[in-house]
Structures are given as structure tokens and as C-alpha cells.
């Protein structure tokens, strides 16, 4: 089996906690680390910082929308906030969070000593802070950050200042990081499984990441192409997206969404993976329909490449185009339904307990399904014509991205924190975090369905008077949601500093390798000798 | 443990309260004013009933499990983990449901796309940030106007109380006859905009350099309001769409008035105006066309929206400024106003900028603008 050559690994015995990181201490340990656990930690903290940064922008947006009229920010800055909130949350917070989980968990779950390309792994992470810096710096360039929405639609992008160029380069770097990370994940999963860990015995989290990594490798270069064409349209006289030179602005949208729809599943599939570990553990019952889960995940991934234009029903495509993309999109409901039914069937006749990870997993299941069903509503062309670019869409994708991906990430953090740190988090505070997050989330986004139905466009800094009540409720919910996330920070820090020592198996029903074959906390180097699987 | 019970009770209450309020406040779709919108709303309601039944059904199972299959109640976990029959059923049944939905939806899609044989054709052009309307074919042919937000800046900035139609009012409304099939061609001059009237169930992006179309047939008279729905830059939230549907007689009357107005406003470009006349007229045009970017103070919002006060262009040679205003500046939000304003209007607004905020560079006459048009 291809093991990672670790030049300093021999100096450290198992369970020896100190002095890891190739002899470097302090900050240099983190900069030079090639250890999958260190890199996982880096990804997760980076993601949390980005979550707070993007969250601060969301607070600014909701502050301006608290009342009609322009109070705090001029419309230009408002557009910059909506753009950067989206980009930072998608590329800076959610995606790195799940790569963090992948780094920590995949080697331990398949019985591998580390990721396949350890130095590449280091680089994949350390590209991210530079990309994030470019995004944030764009606010301080002349003209500010781009105010074009996270979708970066042409030709509005051509009107932007130098901040747009910084954003384009940031997207390039983020894409490079994702592609390298994905190659690493694919190689690790395909080549470094312990003997006996056949593909169909892998934990579902590993399966979802394997499929996600393929999606990333296929989709990220497309995005890089789209933004590069924008760059040359801006500076080098090309006219890819300019009709005056034979181009077409709608071409940008096709290319963007050819990336953008798989991107939705790049975010959602690892979340499915986490939930598929958590629900069986707290139901004390094996995952229902393991094989059908794997097939459903693959089906979703394949379908995700042929549905992109459902984001574009209003650009004016032929009726056959609209019908094709509508039928293909509704098809996704079938494998997604299978997954939801499987999770519920896993809980059915289990022996359930409701610790924080399970609460977040149930919250995920409940709200993600709601978001999935509004997705079905939106997939139908005539209804979408009424709802496209309104707050209904904003509500829908936040149910999928926040109640879906973010809730799953929270579930994963509470689930694996004892394994990572050897300490237990405060269960009471964890439950508080869940209920506050749950209530405030719905306060923000449930009412936005009504705003959308009533006709409020998205991405506007000011609105007609009839939208005021729901906007106020939504803003109050947003402030509550933002504050509640500080509780997560407190819980994690408290756990690391002064949490009670975790038992060897904190969760009775957890049965993957990291729980059954490794001590708690997991030592710095694990599975230097592959475990034996019966 | 109280968790799951509290959870289900709260979630249930929240859903009920929210839907209840929505109906109480009538915060569903705006009332339909065309058969198309009514069809869409019916489809939406049918699909909502369906998904609500599915949602409640699935989660009834989950919450029952949360209640009955708890460890704290001593429930022992069963160990089953697959059941081929059940799995096939829950793959096939949703697929059948989708086919059932697809049929009525497809019919609406096809009729929505049928823009053939209209009784009136209007071209709508999206500009940053206003709409241009040109009546191309049918009664009213030849009418054209620009439709700009008429809500005063003071209301937006909170210096005056907000009116009833805050942000949903324009200086020139699109007027169409009731019961006639209206085909709308959309296009844009700068970036992508999107034209939408919810009451008609009609939405179409306006793509620069391309013509797209949609149609509607309003079945009741009244004024219907909406906004641009595709992010188009800074003032995206401030370019409303207002359509007034009137009876056939009123429509003919309106067409007559418009033609008379057009004849009366055909001004003599060779007339020489006094500087104060031009500046006075230019001030109003500035407020309608320029103020959002260049600001009432003339200081702009640099660097994206440069200042006019003390500007080299404004204080420089006339021709250079006239050319810039006529043709716009490529790849910026500075539009080519030559397509939107008359020579006299352009002369007035340029003269205003050359005589305001400390600028003293002299008025421009309409004939001078005309001479620079290509």
C-alpha cells in the first residue's frame, strides 16, 4: 500500500501528543504541517473565520433591509455585501468546512495513515488564506468589491473596478485549491483503503466525498474558464459576452451554471455523508439502504450536470429547452427522495437518543427536505417564471445551504469533537445552540418565502412598503442567528480547554473505524499499520 | 427527554402560524390579472398541496419514531437495514407523481411561449436604470417614451414620509388595452435587466444585443406594479415597471394624446436658448437621469461614479463633454444618453452641469449637440 514517507514520523511514538509537526513549534508547525489532522483543523478554523466574515456581511444586509429607505449603506456598497457574502460563504466557509471533515475523517475511516499526497494537502490549504485575502482586499480597492452578485453575471462584471480582477484571481486560486484537494481525496480513497475495506464497505461519508471530489474536478475548471473569459473581456478586448463583438451575455450564464449546479451538490453531498454517519449512530441501528444510498448519490451527481439551465428559465430559451431542463430537474427529486426515506427508515424502530449531533441531523433532515420541496416547486417552469429572482429563491437556497449543509457541518463538529480533542463539549450548551439556531433560522428564511410570493425581488437595498413586516421579522431573526453562532465558538473553546475527558466510545451506536479501532482522542499518527478488517 | 416533542410541537406551530398569517395578510401571489397568471397560481396551489401532503406524511413517520422509538422509553433497536420491496415502491411512486405533475405544467409552458399573432407589439429596453417603451405595431404605433422612477430622493433618504406607491411609481406608465394580446419584445442597452409583471405571470430577461419576447393578455383594467428583477448595478432596486390597463376607448384616447404631445414637443433644434433657460430645464433632467450616480452635490461616488464638480471634462471643451454624454463611456455605467434624450434636453442637462457646483464653463446649444450626433 502506498504509504506516505514521513521523515520525522519515527521520532514520535503513538499517543505522544507533543512536539509534532516535523520538529517545528508554534506557527511554523501549522505552516509546514503535512499531517491530515492538522490540516483538517486548519480547514475548519479557516472556515469558521470565513463564516464569521460572511456572516458579518449578512448582518449588514439585514440591517439595511430592516426598514424601507436607505439608512446605512449606499446601494453600491449593499451590492458589494451581497456579492461577497455569497462568495465567502460558498467558497470560504461551507466548502472548506467539508474539506476539513474530509481531511480529518477519510484516512481514519478507511484505515489509512494519512492523505495520499501530504505536501499537496498542505498547499491545498495554504492557497485558501491568499484567496480569502484577495476577496476581502477588493473592498479597499478603488471602486470597492464587485457589486454583481456571487454569480458574477456578464456584462455587469465589465463595468466593475479593479476589485473585480482581485475576485477573479481569488476564484482561480480557490478553484486550484479545490481541484488539488479533490485529486488528493480521490487518490486516497481509491488507493489507501485498509485490506478488506472494499468500496461497498466504506462509510457513507467517504462515498459522498469520493463522488463530490469527482464533481469538483469536473466543475471547477468550468468556473475558472468563465471568470477567465470575463477577465479577457474586461482587459484584452475579447467579446465572449458582448453581442457587439459576436458574443452573448447568456453564454456566461450557461457556463457559470454548468459549474453552478454541480456546485450545489458539491456542497450538499458531503453534508449527506455526515448525516448518514450521525443518524445511524444515534438510532443505534445500521443505515437503511446503504447500497441504494450510494446509487442515489451517484445518480444525483450525474443528473447535476444536465439540469443547469433551470437557473435560467427567464433568459428566453426555446420551449423545448425549457421542457428538457424542467423534466431533468424534477428527476432529481427521485434519488433525493430515496435518501430522505432511507434516513427516516434508519430512525424507524431504532433506539433513539437526542444529543446535539442528532438534533442537528434531524434539523437537517426536516429543513433540507423543506428546501428540497420548494426546489421542486421552483423546477416547474411557469411557477419559476413568477418566482425567479425573488426572495422565494433566496429562502429556498438558504434552506438547502444553511439548514442543509451548515446544520450537517454542526452535526459533524459535535459528533467528532470528542474523537478529535478527547474532551466532551457541554451538552446543555450544545442543545441551546441547536434550538437557537433552529428557531432563528426559520425566523429569517421561512418568511422570505412570503416575500418572494408577494413579489419582492432579491438583491435590492430598499423595498416597497408592503414588504416591511416580513423584512423586520427576517432581520431580527438574522441578528439572533448571528449571535447564536458565537455560542458555538464558546462551546468549542470550552471543550478544548476544560471539557470533561471523553470516554473511549462517546456515542454508543458509532461503528466506523475511527471509533472502533482507534483510541480517543485519536493520536497524531494513526493506522501506520493498516487495521485488519474481517 | 423533552427535545423531540418540543421540536415537533414548535415546528408544527411555526408552520401553522406562518401559513395562517400569510393568508391573513394575503401574502401569497399578487391577484392574477390574466388567465396565464391564474393558471400559474392554480398550478402553484396544486403543487403546494401535493408537497405539503408528502412533507407531512414523511415527517409523521419521523416524529412518530422520535416519540415511540426512543431509548429513554426502553425501545430496543431493530437491526433491519434493507427491504427491496419498500425501496422499489418509494423510487417508483415519486417518479409517477412527477409524471402526473408534468402534464398540466407542460401545457402552461407551451402556451406561455406562444407569442404568435399579437394585437399590439411593444419593445421594452432596459437601461441603467430606467425602462424605454416603443410601440412598434398595432394601435399606438410610433409612441415611445422613457419610464423613470418618480419617487423623490427625499423619500428614499428618509427626509420625507414615504408615499403609498413608494418605489413602485414612474413618470410615464406603460399603457395597454384590456383583453388584447400584447407581445413585449425585451432588450437592453447596457447590462442584463429583467421585465416582470406578476399580475400577468409575465417575466422575461432583457439581454443587451438580443431580442427576447413574452406575451400577456390583461383581463381586467387597473394599474399593475413591479420592479426590475435582474441585478443590473447600483440602482437595480430603483427601476420600477408600471403597466396601466385601460378600456379600448380610453386606450384610443391615450394614443391620441400621446401623438399630440409628440407633435407639440418636436422642438426646433435651431432655436437659440438663453443660458438660464437651459440650466433651469437641465436641473430637472439632471434629477431624473444623473443624480443617482453623480449625486445632488455633483460630487459623485468616486471612483466608480466620478464627480462633476470641478471635473476636467465638464470644465473642458464643449464637444468632448457632448460626445461623452451622447455616446456614453464603454464598460462603465455611463450610458449613451443620445438614445434616451432629445438634442434640446441634452443641451439643457449639459448646460446645467457646466453652470453648477462652482463649474463656470458656459452653456451648450441644441444645435451644437445635433452637430455632434453621428
HADDOCK unambig.tbl for C-alpha pairs under 7 A between the chains (distance, minus, plus):
assign (segid A and resid 69 and name CA) (segid B and resid 156 and name CA) 4.68 0.50 0.50
assign (segid A and resid 69 and name CA) (segid B and resid 157 and name CA) 5.93 0.50 0.50
assign (segid A and resid 69 and name CA) (segid B and resid 158 and name CA) 6.15 0.50 0.50
assign (segid A and resid 70 and name CA) (segid B and resid 156 and name CA) 5.94 0.50 0.50
assign (segid A and resid 70 and name CA) (segid B and resid 157 and name CA) 5.43 0.50 0.50
assign (segid A and resid 75 and name CA) (segid B and resid 234 and name CA) 5.43 0.50 0.50
assign (segid A and resid 75 and name CA) (segid B and resid 235 and name CA) 6.65 0.50 0.50
assign (segid A and resid 76 and name CA) (segid B and resid 234 and name CA) 4.86 0.50 0.50
assign (segid A and resid 142 and name CA) (segid B and resid 303 and name CA) 5.93 0.50 0.50
assign (segid A and resid 143 and name CA) (segid B and resid 303 and name CA) 5.35 0.50 0.50
assign (segid A and resid 143 and name CA) (segid B and resid 304 and name CA) 5.13 0.50 0.50
assign (segid A and resid 147 and name CA) (segid B and resid 233 and name CA) 6.84 0.50 0.50
assign (segid A and resid 148 and name CA) (segid B and resid 231 and name CA) 6.90 0.50 0.50
assign (segid A and resid 148 and name CA) (segid B and resid 233 and name CA) 6.76 0.50 0.50
assign (segid A and resid 155 and name CA) (segid B and resid 191 and name CA) 5.50 0.50 0.50
assign (segid A and resid 156 and name CA) (segid B and resid 191 and name CA) 5.55 0.50 0.50
assign (segid A and resid 156 and name CA) (segid B and resid 232 and name CA) 6.66 0.50 0.50
assign (segid A and resid 156 and name CA) (segid B and resid 233 and name CA) 6.91 0.50 0.50
assign (segid A and resid 158 and name CA) (segid B and resid 331 and name CA) 5.55 0.50 0.50
assign (segid A and resid 159 and name CA) (segid B and resid 331 and name CA) 4.70 0.50 0.50
assign (segid A and resid 159 and name CA) (segid B and resid 332 and name CA) 4.44 0.50 0.50
assign (segid A and resid 159 and name CA) (segid B and resid 333 and name CA) 6.41 0.50 0.50
assign (segid A and resid 243 and name CA) (segid B and resid 209 and name CA) 5.07 0.50 0.50
assign (segid A and resid 244 and name CA) (segid B and resid 209 and name CA) 6.83 0.50 0.50
assign (segid A and resid 284 and name CA) (segid B and resid 77 and name CA) 6.20 0.50 0.50
assign (segid A and resid 285 and name CA) (segid B and resid 77 and name CA) 6.08 0.50 0.50
assign (segid A and resid 285 and name CA) (segid B and resid 78 and name CA) 6.77 0.50 0.50
assign (segid A and resid 285 and name CA) (segid B and resid 79 and name CA) 5.73 0.50 0.50
assign (segid A and resid 286 and name CA) (segid B and resid 79 and name CA) 6.68 0.50 0.50
assign (segid A and resid 286 and name CA) (segid B and resid 81 and name CA) 5.95 0.50 0.50
assign (segid A and resid 287 and name CA) (segid B and resid 81 and name CA) 6.15 0.50 0.50
assign (segid A and resid 288 and name CA) (segid B and resid 81 and name CA) 4.22 0.50 0.50
assign (segid A and resid 288 and name CA) (segid B and resid 82 and name CA) 5.54 0.50 0.50
assign (segid A and resid 289 and name CA) (segid B and resid 81 and name CA) 5.90 0.50 0.50
assign (segid A and resid 289 and name CA) (segid B and resid 82 and name CA) 4.94 0.50 0.50
assign (segid A and resid 314 and name CA) (segid B and resid 203 and name CA) 6.63 0.50 0.50
assign (segid A and resid 314 and name CA) (segid B and resid 204 and name CA) 5.16 0.50 0.50
assign (segid A and resid 314 and name CA) (segid B and resid 205 and name CA) 5.71 0.50 0.50
assign (segid A and resid 315 and name CA) (segid B and resid 204 and name CA) 6.39 0.50 0.50
assign (segid A and resid 315 and name CA) (segid B and resid 205 and name CA) 5.06 0.50 0.50
assign (segid A and resid 316 and name CA) (segid B and resid 204 and name CA) 6.65 0.50 0.50
assign (segid A and resid 316 and name CA) (segid B and resid 205 and name CA) 7.00 0.50 0.50
assign (segid A and resid 316 and name CA) (segid B and resid 212 and name CA) 5.97 0.50 0.50
assign (segid A and resid 319 and name CA) (segid B and resid 110 and name CA) 6.56 0.50 0.50
assign (segid A and resid 319 and name CA) (segid B and resid 113 and name CA) 6.40 0.50 0.50
assign (segid A and resid 330 and name CA) (segid B and resid 98 and name CA) 6.86 0.50 0.50
assign (segid A and resid 334 and name CA) (segid B and resid 91 and name CA) 6.13 0.50 0.50
assign (segid A and resid 334 and name CA) (segid B and resid 94 and name CA) 6.07 0.50 0.50
assign (segid A and resid 334 and name CA) (segid B and resid 95 and name CA) 6.24 0.50 0.50
assign (segid A and resid 338 and name CA) (segid B and resid 90 and name CA) 6.68 0.50 0.50
assign (segid A and resid 338 and name CA) (segid B and resid 91 and name CA) 6.33 0.50 0.50
assign (segid A and resid 344 and name CA) (segid B and resid 62 and name CA) 5.62 0.50 0.50
assign (segid A and resid 347 and name CA) (segid B and resid 65 and name CA) 6.48 0.50 0.50
assign (segid A and resid 348 and name CA) (segid B and resid 65 and name CA) 5.38 0.50 0.50
assign (segid A and resid 349 and name CA) (segid B and resid 65 and name CA) 6.66 0.50 0.50
assign (segid A and resid 349 and name CA) (segid B and resid 69 and name CA) 5.47 0.50 0.50
assign (segid A and resid 349 and name CA) (segid B and resid 77 and name CA) 5.79 0.50 0.50
assign (segid A and resid 349 and name CA) (segid B and resid 78 and name CA) 5.70 0.50 0.50
assign (segid A and resid 350 and name CA) (segid B and resid 69 and name CA) 5.83 0.50 0.50
assign (segid A and resid 350 and name CA) (segid B and resid 76 and name CA) 6.74 0.50 0.50
assign (segid A and resid 350 and name CA) (segid B and resid 77 and name CA) 4.07 0.50 0.50
assign (segid A and resid 350 and name CA) (segid B and resid 78 and name CA) 5.88 0.50 0.50
assign (segid A and resid 351 and name CA) (segid B and resid 69 and name CA) 5.55 0.50 0.50
assign (segid A and resid 351 and name CA) (segid B and resid 70 and name CA) 5.08 0.50 0.50
assign (segid A and resid 351 and name CA) (segid B and resid 71 and name CA) 4.56 0.50 0.50
assign (segid A and resid 351 and name CA) (segid B and resid 75 and name CA) 5.39 0.50 0.50
assign (segid A and resid 351 and name CA) (segid B and resid 76 and name CA) 5.43 0.50 0.50
assign (segid A and resid 351 and name CA) (segid B and resid 77 and name CA) 4.60 0.50 0.50
assign (segid A and resid 352 and name CA) (segid B and resid 66 and name CA) 6.84 0.50 0.50
assign (segid A and resid 352 and name CA) (segid B and resid 69 and name CA) 6.05 0.50 0.50
assign (segid A and resid 352 and name CA) (segid B and resid 70 and name CA) 4.33 0.50 0.50
assign (segid A and resid 352 and name CA) (segid B and resid 71 and name CA) 5.11 0.50 0.50
assign (segid A and resid 353 and name CA) (segid B and resid 70 and name CA) 6.19 0.50 0.50
assign (segid A and resid 353 and name CA) (segid B and resid 71 and name CA) 5.95 0.50 0.50
assign (segid A and resid 373 and name CA) (segid B and resid 51 and name CA) 6.38 0.50 0.50
assign (segid A and resid 377 and name CA) (segid B and resid 47 and name CA) 6.85 0.50 0.50
assign (segid A and resid 380 and name CA) (segid B and resid 105 and name CA) 6.96 0.50 0.50
assign (segid A and resid 381 and name CA) (segid B and resid 109 and name CA) 6.60 0.50 0.50
assign (segid A and resid 382 and name CA) (segid B and resid 40 and name CA) 6.03 0.50 0.50
assign (segid A and resid 382 and name CA) (segid B and resid 108 and name CA) 6.72 0.50 0.50
assign (segid A and resid 382 and name CA) (segid B and resid 109 and name CA) 6.00 0.50 0.50
assign (segid A and resid 383 and name CA) (segid B and resid 40 and name CA) 5.93 0.50 0.50
assign (segid A and resid 383 and name CA) (segid B and resid 44 and name CA) 6.33 0.50 0.50
assign (segid A and resid 385 and name CA) (segid B and resid 203 and name CA) 6.01 0.50 0.50
assign (segid A and resid 386 and name CA) (segid B and resid 198 and name CA) 6.36 0.50 0.50
assign (segid A and resid 386 and name CA) (segid B and resid 201 and name CA) 5.99 0.50 0.50
assign (segid A and resid 389 and name CA) (segid B and resid 229 and name CA) 5.79 0.50 0.50
assign (segid A and resid 389 and name CA) (segid B and resid 230 and name CA) 6.63 0.50 0.50
assign (segid A and resid 450 and name CA) (segid B and resid 22 and name CA) 6.89 0.50 0.50
assign (segid A and resid 450 and name CA) (segid B and resid 27 and name CA) 5.77 0.50 0.50
assign (segid A and resid 450 and name CA) (segid B and resid 28 and name CA) 6.27 0.50 0.50
assign (segid A and resid 453 and name CA) (segid B and resid 27 and name CA) 6.98 0.50 0.50
assign (segid A and resid 453 and name CA) (segid B and resid 28 and name CA) 5.33 0.50 0.50
assign (segid A and resid 453 and name CA) (segid B and resid 29 and name CA) 4.88 0.50 0.50
assign (segid A and resid 454 and name CA) (segid B and resid 27 and name CA) 5.55 0.50 0.50
assign (segid A and resid 454 and name CA) (segid B and resid 28 and name CA) 5.55 0.50 0.50
assign (segid A and resid 454 and name CA) (segid B and resid 29 and name CA) 4.98 0.50 0.50
assign (segid A and resid 454 and name CA) (segid B and resid 30 and name CA) 5.80 0.50 0.50
assign (segid A and resid 455 and name CA) (segid B and resid 198 and name CA) 6.96 0.50 0.50
assign (segid A and resid 457 and name CA) (segid B and resid 229 and name CA) 5.39 0.50 0.50
assign (segid A and resid 459 and name CA) (segid B and resid 231 and name CA) 6.57 0.50 0.50
assign (segid A and resid 460 and name CA) (segid B and resid 236 and name CA) 6.64 0.50 0.50
assign (segid A and resid 460 and name CA) (segid B and resid 237 and name CA) 4.74 0.50 0.50
assign (segid A and resid 461 and name CA) (segid B and resid 237 and name CA) 6.48 0.50 0.50
assign (segid A and resid 462 and name CA) (segid B and resid 237 and name CA) 6.42 0.50 0.50
assign (segid A and resid 463 and name CA) (segid B and resid 167 and name CA) 6.94 0.50 0.50
assign (segid A and resid 464 and name CA) (segid B and resid 166 and name CA) 5.49 0.50 0.50
assign (segid A and resid 464 and name CA) (segid B and resid 167 and name CA) 5.65 0.50 0.50
assign (segid A and resid 464 and name CA) (segid B and resid 168 and name CA) 6.82 0.50 0.50
assign (segid A and resid 465 and name CA) (segid B and resid 166 and name CA) 6.63 0.50 0.50
